[in-house]
Amino acid sequence: MSATELNSGLVLPYAALMIAGKGGAAAILLITFMAVTSTLSAQVIAVSSIISFDIYRTYIKKSATDADVIRWSHYGVLFFAFFAAAFSTILHYCGISLGWTLYMLGVITCPGILPTAFTILWRRQSKAAAIVSPVLGMATGLAVWLDSAYSFFGEVTVASTGEVLPFLYGTVAAALSPIPYTVIITLFKPQNFDWADFAKQRLAFEKLDENLTTVDSRAVDAEESLDTEQVDVKRQELKRWGRIAAFWAVATFLGHWVLWSLPMYASHYVFGRSFYSAWLVIAIIWLWGTLLVAGFYPIIDGGYQQTVAIYRAWRSGAKPPKPEPKREDPNLTPTSIASATNVEEVHISRDKGLFGCTRWGLHLRMSFV
């Protein structure tokens, strides 16, 4: 295989073609299609949510309704779809390979790791530090990346910047440089953030009733209010799972970056036949284990509940509830209706009638003298 084929990510298709023939190539094509569509779907959802909630509802129109947020979410989907298509086309016609793109993502995205961690773990980090330090870290990473390419190869081109060492130094600089940046900026004006403010955040959408009409927020607040004991239990549970997540984060970092990869890189280890066979066996076992845990275990774990829910939904849809017989009050006369002195509740409903016509309904709850 040539360097161009390697950088284009064709190792897996060629290997599948050699092992399983045309069937293996078709399987890789299907896997690639599923991976691309799944990744693009997740990115579209993330970008549209950031535009609608984090930008539009937070800074542009704080009183935005649910309909406004949904409309701007649709705008975000369209924007990212056109941007992703145009940007990928530009990279292709500029001769940028898949390997170069993956390396570049490390320099671009790693500056946000530690400032984000400080945001949720260090209450004294200031707002300016959280905003400025990732930008400075990305600038540092780009500078180290380009300077390393020039120092090693004497030029700054797509080929020289696509080598491993320039990207390695640039990524490390981009990931670690925000630490001094955020600490220094925070020291000028530290901010003592109150973690209880997270409980005051507005929900994405207001709670809906059975008819998909917005419920009064005061009723929602009264319904969802928790006593002090329940809040303490939830807080302790969150702390417990936070410690578990921190442990596995450190273990994953040490295993992937320190204990496994760095010794092999430092020793310039070259895979032998037996070692490479063991590597493939472990990789295949890991992939099958991931498939069983992520694909089939949820079905086994919640299969009974899912079956019951589907059965109940089917029964409720197959047999509509019988309407209750109307009960006439013998004491209710036009005179008594006219003597109503207080209207306690007014509810206006709207739905689609025949041929798409809009039907309005007025429901009153009154007390009588």
N, C-alpha and C positions, 0 to 999 in steps of 0.2 A: 504494500500500500504506500502511496505517496504521502508527502507531508500535507498536501491539500486535502486528500481524502481523510487523513487522520483529523485535521482541524475541522473538517465538515461533519464529524461525528458518524462516519460510516463504518466504524469498527464493528459495532453490534449488528448492523444489517449483513455485512460480509460474513461474520461468524455464523449467524443464523442460516445464511444461504449455503455455507459449506457443510453445516451439520444436518440441517433439515430440508435442504433443497428449496424449491419454490414455496412450499408450505411455510417454511420458516421465514422467508422474506415477506410473505403475506401477513404472517402473524406480527412481525415487527412493524409493518405498515399500519396494521390495526392498532397496535399498542401506541405507536407514535401519534396517530390521529386522536386516540382517547386522551393521551397525556396533554397534547396541545390544546384540545378543546376544553378539558378540565381546568388547565392552568389559566387559559384565557378567560374562562367563566369566572374563576376566583378573582382574577385581576379586575375584570369589569365590575364585579360586585363591590370590591374594595374601593376602586376609584370613584364609582358613583356614590357610595356611602360617604366618602370623604367630602366630595363636592356638595352633596345635599345636606348632610348633618354638620360636619366639622367646619365647613366654610359658609354655606348659605344660611343655615339656621343659627349658627353661632355668631357670625360677624355681619352678614348683610341684612337679614330680616329675622330678628329674634322672635317675633310674633307669628312666624309662618305656621300655617295650618298643615294638617297631614296631607291634604291635596297638593299644597305647594311643594312640600318635601318630596312627594312621589314624582311630581312633574320635573323637578330638578334632578332627581335620581335618573329619570329617563334621559335628560340632557347629558348627564355624565356618562351613561352607557354609550350614547351616540358619539360623544367627544372621544372617549377612549378607543372605541372601535376604529374610527377614522385615523386617530393618531397612531395606534399600534400598527395598522396596515401600512400607513405612509412611512413610518420610521423603519419598519422591517424591510420594506422595499428599497429605501435609501441605503440601508446597510448592505443589502444583497448586491446592488449595482455598484457600490463603492468597493466591493471585494472584501468585505469584512466577514470572516469566518465565524462559525459557531463557537469554536474555542476562544477566539479573541473576545467575543461578546460575553462569554461566561466569566472570563478573567476580569473584564472591565466592570462587571456587576459587583465584584468584590470591592473595588476601589470606590464605587459610587454608593453602595448601600451600607458598608461596614461603619462609616462614621456615625450612624444613628443608633448603633447597638448600645454603647455604654451611656450616652445621655438619656436614652429611653429607660435604661435600668436605673439610673440615678433618679429619674422622675418619679418612679414608683417605690424606690427604696430609701431615698435621701430627702427628708423633708426640707432641708435648708437650701437645696438647689433653687436658684432664681429662675424666673421666666426668661430673662435675657440669656442666661447660660444654656438653658434647654434649647433655645432657638439658634443661637450664634455658634455654639461649639460644634454641632454637626456640619455646618457650612465651612467653618475653619478646618475641621478634620478632613473634609472632602478636598479642599484646596491643598492641604498638606499631602494627602495621598496622591493627588494628580501630579504635584510637583516632584515628589519622590519617584513616582512611576516614570515620568518622562526623563528626569535627570539620570535615573538608573539605566534606562535604555540608551541614552547618549554615552554614558560612562562605559558600559559594557561593549557596545557595538559601534560607537562613533557616529551614530545618526539617529534621528527620530523619525521613523517610518512605521507603517502598519506592521511590517515584518519584525522590526526591532522591538517595538512596543508589545508585540504579541508573544515574546519569549517568556519563559517561566519566571526567571529571576526578577526582571523589572516589575512584573505583576505581583510577585511575592513581597518584595520590599514595599511597593505602593500600597498593597492591601494591609500589611502590618502597620504601616504608618497611618493609614486612614482609620484603622480600628483603634489604635492606642493613643493617638494624638489628642482626641477629644477629652481625655482624662485631665491633663493639665489645663486645657482651655476652660472646661466647665468649672474646675476648682478655682482658678484665678478669677474668672468672671463672677463667680458666686461670692468670693471673699469681699468684693467691693460693695455688694448689697445683698446679703443673704436673705432668704425668704423662708419664714417659718410656716410651712403649709400645714393646714389642719386636715387630717385624713377624713374627718367627718363630713367634709364638704362633698365627698363623693356621693353621699346619701341624698344630697340636695339636687343632684343632676336630674334634668328633665328626661323622661322616657322617650324612646324613639317615636312611639305612637301612643295615643291615649287608648285606654281600654274600651273595647266594644262590647255591646250587649248581644243578645241572640239575634236580633234583627240587623246587625252590623251598623247600628247607629251609635254615634259617640255618646258616651255616658258622661254625666256631670262629674267634673274632676273632684268635687267635694265628696261625692259618694265613693269614688275610687280611693281617695285618701283614707276615708273612714274604714273602707273594707280591707285595705292593705296595711293598715297600721299594725305594728307589732309591739308587744310589751317589752319591757326591759330585759326580762329573762330570755326571751327568744332572741333578742338582738345579741346578747352576750354569748349564747350558744352558737349562733351563726359566726360571730367574730372569732371564737375559739376554733371553730371548724375551718374557717378560712386561714387562720394562722397555721394550723396543722398541715393543710394541703400546701400552703406556701413553703413550709420547711421541706416537705417532700419534693416539691418542684425544684427548689434551690439545690437540694442534694443531687437530683438526677441531672440538672443542668451542669453542675460542676463535674460530675462523673462523665457526662457525655463530652464535655470540653476536654478533659484530661485524656479520655480514651481516644478520641478522634484526632486531637491536635498534638498531644504530648507523648503518650505512651506508645502509640501505634505509628504515626506518620513521621515524626521527627527523627527517631532512631534509624529508620530505614533511609531517610534522606541523608542524614549525616554519614552513614556508613556506605553510601552509594551502592546499596544492595541491588543486585540484578536477580530477577526471578529465575530459579531453576525449574526443571520440568516437574519435579515432585511438589515443590512449593507452590507452583502455579496451579497444579491439579488440586491441592488442598485448598487454595484460595477460591477456586471455582466451586468446590463442594460446599464450603462454608457459605459462599454467596448464594448458592441455590437453596440451601437449607434456610438461610435468612429470608429469602424472598417467599418461599412457601410458608414459613412461619408468619410473615407479615400478611400474606393473603388469608390465612386461616383466622388470624386475630382480627384483622380489619374488615374482612369480607364475610366470614361465616359465623364468627363468634357472636356478633350482634343479633343474628337470626336465631341462634341457639339460646342466647341469654334472654332475649325478649320475644321469642317466637310465640309463646303462649299468649302474652299480653297483646301482641299484634293480631293474632288470630281472633281473640275475643273481641278486639276493637273492630276488626273488619266484619265479623259476624253481626255485632250489634248495629253497626252502621247499615249493613245490608237489611237487617230486620226492620230497622226504623224507616228505611226508604221503601221497603216492600209493603209495609203495612202502615199507612198514615194513621195518625191518632184520630179516634172518633170524636166528632164535635160534641161538646156537652149540651144537653137539652136546655133550651131557654126557660128560665124561670120568671114568670110574671108576678110582680108584686101587686096584690089587690089594692093596697093602699096608695099605689102610685097613680095619681091622676094629673091631668093638665094643671089643676090648681096647685097641687103639691110641687110640681116641677117649677111652676112660676114662682113659688115661694123660696126657691133656693137663694141662700144668702151669701154663700162663700164658694168660690171656685178654688179648690186646693191645688190642682195640677192640670197643666195644659200640655199636650204632646201632639206634635205635628209629624206625620209620617209621609214619606214619598217613595213610590216604587213605579216600576214599569208595568203598564197594562197591555191590553190588546193592541197589536200593530205598533208597538213602541210608544204608545201614548203615556204621558206622565199622569199618575193618579195621586191625588193628595187626600189625606185623611186627617180629621180633627178629633181628638179624643180628650174628653173632659172628665175630671173627677171632682164631684161637688158634694158638699155637705148640705143637708136640708134641716130646716127648722122643725 
